[in-house]
Amino acid sequence: MVNRCEFRQCPNRVAVIIGHCKACQGKWCLNHRLPESHLCTHMETIRQESFDRNMNKLMEEKTCNKKV
């Protein structure tokens, strides 16, 4: 059985490792593997998680000036 991309009538094969969307559990080819390109239904959740992850990383790296 050959796996095909789930995006409309796309004839391409599913990308082996990076073709699976964690949010919508879809299987996509190299052209449609990004959430923006396959119009993922969980796009807002993905954006918020990414924003929160970046904010936490920046807060961990935050430095404070020493008071003299």
C-alpha positions in Angstrom: 0.0 0.0 0.0 1.4 3.4 -1.0 0.7 6.3 1.3 -0.5 9.4 -0.5 -0.7 13.0 0.8 -4.1 13.9 2.3 -4.1 17.4 0.8 -7.0 17.5 -1.8 -5.8 15.7 -4.9 -2.1 15.8 -4.2 -0.5 12.7 -5.9 2.8 12.9 -3.9 3.9 10.3 -1.3 3.9 11.0 2.4 7.3 12.2 3.7 8.8 9.4 5.8 9.7 11.0 9.1 8.6 14.6 8.8 5.2 14.1 7.0 3.1 13.5 10.1 1.4 16.5 11.7 1.3 16.1 15.5 -1.7 18.5 15.9 -4.2 17.0 13.4 -2.6 13.5 12.9 -2.6 14.0 9.1 -0.1 12.5 6.7 1.5 15.0 4.3 4.1 15.2 1.5 7.1 17.5 1.6 5.1 20.3 0.0 2.2 20.2 2.5 4.0 19.1 5.7 3.9 22.5 7.4 0.7 23.4 9.3 0.4 26.6 7.2 0.5 24.7 3.9 -2.1 22.1 4.7 -4.4 24.5 6.5 -4.2 22.7 9.9 -7.3 23.0 12.0 -5.2 23.4 15.1 -3.2 26.3 13.8 -4.1 28.7 16.6 -3.1 26.1 19.3 0.3 25.5 17.5 1.0 29.2 17.4 0.2 29.7 21.1 2.3 26.7 22.2 5.2 28.1 20.1 4.8 31.6 21.6 4.7 30.2 25.2 7.8 28.0 24.6 9.7 31.0 23.2 8.6 33.2 26.1 9.6 30.6 28.7 13.0 30.2 27.0 13.6 34.0 27.0 12.5 34.3 30.7 15.0 31.6 31.7 17.8 33.5 29.9 16.8 36.9 31.4 19.6 38.6 33.3 19.3 41.1 36.1 21.7 44.0 36.7 23.5 44.1 40.0 22.6 46.9 42.3 25.6 48.8 43.5 
